[in-house]
């Protein structure tokens, strides 16, 4: 396809699999397809055969403070990282044109990699706990109000789905914990 | 050994960031370049590692924000080493000196046999 052509591809990922998303984007780029604007569920890719990028995803809670965020982007830009965009204001996508055997890591020591993982783990833990509390409160009111009726069946299905989501958050928390341990062992 | 031990060894990044600020305040990228020069290209501190380290050094009050001079892009924050930061760097140098001294002593005693 000609340069400038665009396609949409479905691709989604979960916090603890952010490396998979980096890999997928880098592979797409190796075939000449580069992401236009990051999205959590599907990616719009644009054809350009003149360049190949390596993608990296960072996680920061700094996008609300303008000066902090500008300083952050500037530092990454100074190190050659072009800002691609964000998902949820916390996951930040960067890319660097691939040349030779350079290393392409944002985190170059164990201590900073571990605090990066801990930050992700902390968010998963907090969201998990908040939702667990909401789940218990809503579950109780559901039982007392609708027990027996058709709304009860519907509510039950909703709650089962909700429970699965909360389970996923705690699973992610455990996965991040394992990655922290792994970083120590490496 | 725990990462939180205040008197424990500094990471290479922490140590080199503190050293790079002795001549005067610098911005993140300046620090990165000085570290690469100092270590003859051996140590490249990644952007994520540097950003994380600067924030935790600010948290420990070993460095502080310095005013941005007019010649520098206002987007780049400037950092300066504090008195506590100098103490930490010097404590680390004493620790490293002890390691080296003991290393030299022990390897020399083997040769002397």
Interface residues (C-beta under 8 A of the other chain):
Chain A: X58 X60 X67 X70 X71 X72 X73 X74 X75 X76 X78 X79 X81 X103 X105 X106 X107 X108 X109 X111 X112 X113 X114 X115 X116
Chain B: X3 X11 X12 X13 X27 X28 X29 X32 X44 X45 X46 X47 X48 X49 X50 X51 X52 X53 X56 X73 X75 X76 X77
